[in-house]
Amino acid sequence: MKRRNRRAVIIGGSMSGLFAAALLRRIGWDVDVYERSKVELVGRGAGITTHPELLEALRASGAGMTNLGIEVEKRIALDRTGCVTAEKRLPQILTSWDRLQRLMRETIDESHYHLGHTFERVEQDGDGVRVHFTEGRRERADLLIGGDGIRSSVRAQLAPAIEPIYAGYFIWRGAPNEADLKPQTRESIFPHFTFFIPAHEQVIGYPIAGLNNDLRVGHRRYNFIWYRVATAAQLREMCVDENGQQHEYSVPPPLIRNDLIAGMRAEAQAIMPPQFLDCLDNMRPFFTPIYDFSTPRLVFGRVALVGDAASSSRPHMGFGMAKAGGDAQALAEALASHDDIDAGLAAYDKLRQPIGERVMMHGRKLGTQLGVNLLSEEQRAMSTLLQDPRAMMDWIAVPNFLEDSR
Ligand SMILES: Cc1cc2nc3c(=O)[nH]c(=O)nc-3n(C[C@H](O)[C@H](O)[C@H](O)COP(=O)(O)OP(=O)(O)OC[C@H]3O[C@@H](n4cnc5c(N)ncnc54)[C@H](O)[C@@H]3O)c2cc1C
């Protein structure tokens, strides 16, 4: 007798949810993705560095890599006057959140991607799950996958004690249009992955596609990131918006206080090379506080966590998307190679929990450059090493970093 297809309900319609859906479908599961946003996820405008693990997950999920992004040949470091002080050849494809989301979104049929559905809670009976949504819907499945990001509600129900930890620093970011930049900026930094490293700060830039994945010269954008230290109290003050309202984690970009932006611009004038000042002059900046955490378990009965819901690292390796793809791939492989679902889930947990932990620890190691909470001699030595831009070029967002930390 033919066995009925197994079924997974997936929470979160972003990268890890879509990776999980595509890869489970490939092993014969029925899948449905539920995303709380009522509208398609677009326009987050973030640049994404790619790694071999991400390319492998894209290939395995059937998404392909057509027009994935822009290939840079080398990294350069600037001094305060904008002169190049060091170079490193490192070909790498740089893409954008929008591009990856669109590629993955195309792998799933409309009828299995449900916008406007907010996970509320899950009940388990040993044989499967019953999932309740705030809007009233209920779904029965063999497995619930939590791909609902760093503030996961699925994780909050099953492991409420696990909370993301503030790193003690945040980033100002934005993506000016190539066409708006001065010719000198376009020539000197636009084609490259560029570093400017003042003491305990980092400014990093690289080219990404323009709106609607436009890769034509003159229509692209430059991803700008400025890491800065702020205590939890300072961050709380930054999270008061233009209307005086306090936000918990960050402020929607249009509501960021003008006095905060003006203060940041004034401080930039005092320290930054002209090319990065040009970037700042041509963008509306917004800020993102940096958090990380890991979980001792990724599996709770018939519930599995993937991507940022499972663990999240500081973004110095640019590895979040690759980890989302890698988690989903490992989950599908474990379920395919075990007839018993629980045995497959145990195999997934055993393989990926330590990887999430290791990625998080590696992020902390690279974050020592910011000089926050250095607790050991090893951390202080790493922090000192990373004040040198040449060391930063060797360590930040390099491919295969997991090989080194094995
Ligand atoms: C500043 C910064 C820079 C980064 N740079 C890089 C980089 O260069 N390269 C890289 O690979 N990664 C990078 N990352 C990390 C990357 O963005 C994340 O790892 C990735 O987005 C994780 O995908 P996810 O699908 O797990 O979570 P998310 O993208 O956060 O998606 C979670 C989804 O779940 C939905 N959701 C949440 N709660 C519910 C609910 N209750 N019900 C239904 N849906 C829900 C949300 O609406 C959201 O769409 C960076 C991150 C930051 C903060």
The ligand as an SDF file (V2000), in Angstrom:
LIG
                    3D

 53 58  0  0  0  0  0  0  0  0999 V2000
   23.1450   43.7550    9.6500 C   0  0  0  0  0  0  0  0  0  0  0  0
   23.0490   42.3820    9.1120 C   0  0  0  0  0  0  0  0  0  0  0  0
   23.8390   42.0180    8.0240 C   0  0  0  0  0  0  0  0  0  0  0  0
   23.7650   40.7240    7.5200 C   0  0  0  0  0  0  0  0  0  0  0  0
   24.5710   40.3800    6.4810 N   0  0  0  0  0  0  0  0  0  0  0  0
   24.4970   39.1290    5.9870 C   0  0  0  0  0  0  0  0  0  0  0  0
   25.3240   38.7330    4.8810 C   0  0  0  0  0  0  0  0  0  0  0  0
   26.1260   39.4930    4.3390 O   0  0  0  0  0  0  0  0  0  0  0  0
   25.2140   37.4540    4.4370 N   0  0  0  0  0  0  0  0  0  0  0  0
   24.3400   36.5790    5.0090 C   0  0  0  0  0  0  0  0  0  0  0  0
   24.2660   35.4320    4.5620 O   0  0  0  0  0  0  0  0  0  0  0  0
   23.5500   36.9300    6.0460 N   0  0  0  0  0  0  0  0  0  0  0  0
   23.5990   38.1630    6.5570 C   0  0  0  0  0  0  0  0  0  0  0  0
   22.8000   38.5100    7.6010 N   0  0  0  0  0  0  0  0  0  0  0  0
   21.9390   37.4930    8.2390 C   0  0  0  0  0  0  0  0  0  0  0  0
   20.6840   37.1750    7.4500 C   0  0  0  0  0  0  0  0  0  0  0  0
   19.9690   38.3610    7.1430 O   0  0  0  0  0  0  0  0  0  0  0  0
   19.8160   36.2410    8.2960 C   0  0  0  0  0  0  0  0  0  0  0  0
   20.6070   35.1970    8.7780 O   0  0  0  0  0  0  0  0  0  0  0  0
   18.6860   35.6590    7.4710 C   0  0  0  0  0  0  0  0  0  0  0  0
   17.8120   36.6820    7.0710 O   0  0  0  0  0  0  0  0  0  0  0  0
   17.9230   34.6220    8.2810 C   0  0  0  0  0  0  0  0  0  0  0  0
   16.8070   34.1930    7.5680 O   0  0  0  0  0  0  0  0  0  0  0  0
   15.5820   33.5390    8.3380 P   0  0  0  0  0  0  0  0  0  0  0  0
   14.6180   33.1610    7.2690 O   0  0  0  0  0  0  0  0  0  0  0  0
   16.0520   32.5120    9.2820 O   0  0  0  0  0  0  0  0  0  0  0  0
   14.9790   34.7170    9.2480 O   0  0  0  0  0  0  0  0  0  0  0  0
   14.2920   36.0700    8.7990 P   0  0  0  0  0  0  0  0  0  0  0  0
   14.8470   36.5710    7.5080 O   0  0  0  0  0  0  0  0  0  0  0  0
   14.3440   36.9760    9.9660 O   0  0  0  0  0  0  0  0  0  0  0  0
   12.7730   35.6770    8.5100 O   0  0  0  0  0  0  0  0  0  0  0  0
   11.8610   35.2720    9.4890 C   0  0  0  0  0  0  0  0  0  0  0  0
   10.4540   35.4020    8.8980 C   0  0  0  0  0  0  0  0  0  0  0  0
    9.5160   34.8670    9.8200 O   0  0  0  0  0  0  0  0  0  0  0  0
    8.3870   35.7120    9.8720 C   0  0  0  0  0  0  0  0  0  0  0  0
    7.7350   35.5330   11.1720 N   0  0  0  0  0  0  0  0  0  0  0  0
    8.2170   35.9060   12.3950 C   0  0  0  0  0  0  0  0  0  0  0  0
    7.3510   35.5640   13.3650 N   0  0  0  0  0  0  0  0  0  0  0  0
    6.3180   34.9380   12.7480 C   0  0  0  0  0  0  0  0  0  0  0  0
    5.0980   34.3590   13.2260 C   0  0  0  0  0  0  0  0  0  0  0  0
    4.7740   34.3480   14.5480 N   0  0  0  0  0  0  0  0  0  0  0  0
    4.2520   33.8020   12.3210 N   0  0  0  0  0  0  0  0  0  0  0  0
    4.5520   33.8060   10.9950 C   0  0  0  0  0  0  0  0  0  0  0  0
    5.6770   34.3540   10.4840 N   0  0  0  0  0  0  0  0  0  0  0  0
    6.5570   34.9150   11.3580 C   0  0  0  0  0  0  0  0  0  0  0  0
    8.9570   37.1050    9.6800 C   0  0  0  0  0  0  0  0  0  0  0  0
    7.9800   38.0260    9.2250 O   0  0  0  0  0  0  0  0  0  0  0  0
   10.0570   36.8540    8.6530 C   0  0  0  0  0  0  0  0  0  0  0  0
    9.6090   37.0050    7.3330 O   0  0  0  0  0  0  0  0  0  0  0  0
   22.8730   39.7940    8.1260 C   0  0  0  0  0  0  0  0  0  0  0  0
   22.0640   40.1660    9.2030 C   0  0  0  0  0  0  0  0  0  0  0  0
   22.1480   41.4510    9.7020 C   0  0  0  0  0  0  0  0  0  0  0  0
   21.2930   41.8450   10.8850 C   0  0  0  0  0  0  0  0  0  0  0  0
  1  2  1  0
  2  3  1  0
  2 52  2  0
  3  4  2  0
  4  5  1  0
  4 50  1  0
  5  6  2  0
  6  7  1  0
  6 13  1  0
  7  8  2  0
  7  9  1  0
  9 10  1  0
 10 11  2  0
 10 12  1  0
 12 13  2  0
 13 14  1  0
 14 15  1  0
 14 50  1  0
 15 16  1  0
 16 17  1  0
 16 18  1  0
 18 19  1  0
 18 20  1  0
 20 21  1  0
 20 22  1  0
 22 23  1  0
 23 24  1  0
 24 25  2  0
 24 26  1  0
 24 27  1  0
 27 28  1  0
 28 29  2  0
 28 30  1  0
 28 31  1  0
 31 32  1  0
 32 33  1  0
 33 34  1  0
 33 48  1  0
 34 35  1  0
 35 36  1  0
 35 46  1  0
 36 37  1  0
 36 45  1  0
 37 38  2  0
 38 39  1  0
 39 40  1  0
 39 45  2  0
 40 41  1  0
 40 42  2  0
 42 43  1  0
 43 44  2  0
 44 45  1  0
 46 47  1  0
 46 48  1  0
 48 49  1  0
 50 51  2  0
 51 52  1  0
 52 53  1  0
M  END
$$$$
